[in-house]
Amino acid sequence: MTKDTHTRAIPIRIPPERWKRFEETAGARNRSAVINNFIAWHNREPGAEFPERPPAPPVEDGGAD
């Protein structure tokens, strides 16, 4: 018997390095929520908000003073 609380897995193709970075910034246990929020926003579902992005990494100073 399948749980009603789970949705079926849908495979998508994402380059491995992009997925790794996404896991680092979203958190391994939060990836589905971020993707779901994006799709709801993209589909213009009522109340859906664009997912918040993580802060940008610091820019390295090239030493040009």
C-alpha positions, 0 to 999 in steps of 0.5 A: 500500500502506498502512502497518500502523503508521498508524491511519486519521484520524477527524474530530471537531468541536472549536471552533477556539479550544479546538483552538488552546489544546490545540495550545499546551499539548499540542504540535502533535506530541503531540495524538494521543498525549494524545487516545489516552491519554484514550480508553484511560483512558475505555475502562478499558483495562488499564494506561491512565492519565489524561493529565497536564494542563499547569499552570494559567496564573497567576492575574492579580492584580486589584490588590486589596490 
